[in-house]
Amino acid sequence: LGSVGVQGEVEQDADFIIPLNHAAKVRREGTDVTIIGIQGVLPFCESAAEKLAGEGVSVEVIDPRVLAPLDVEALAASAAKTGRVLIVQEGPVRGGVGGEIAAQLAKECHGKLKAPIERLGQLHTPGPCGPTEAMMHVNPDQIYEKVKELMKKLEVYYLANKSENLYFTLLGDCTQSTRKEESFDYKVICHDKSVINMDVLRHDFKGYQ
């Protein structure tokens, strides 16, 4: 895996073939957040997931294995299950394949996510030589911190009135020991800029999570 420095046995079975279709593989099952680890960063994702598990955060790690064709069905199923997604890639975030994955998931999981999709990649800078190369790459600590940040976000799409097609977005810290609606600092966004009756909204969301 290049500069990652991971060593392991190479599959010798002649029948070992990664399918082009439906290639994504769940490396670790979880319920709180999905980490999609691309290529060499996958061991780092698994390491961060193990650390997070010790803090009660259940992380699902999934390996796309094949990027074209992309197994959108498997990735979307995981994203819909956990409601939170972090895409980790070896290269810079800008112009990376993680952007395409995020776009596909945003389309397939519209209304099912609890937080915006996050991406993580190496620094957007020319690659240095020697020991300093490691400084620009993603590491397990960065993944760990990004997931902790992601767990603090809550995004709920609420259809207030089907006839008027009004959607609300609520953002708040959902890491409180009690997940009652009183613990959230509400920020309401409505696409038509109309005034929101917060008392009604709080009543509708009473007992959420």
Summary of the structure (lengths in Angstrom):
residues: 209
radius of gyration: 19.4
end to end distance: 40.7
largest distance: 64.5
contacts: 577
relative contact order: 0.13
helix: 33%
strand: 19%
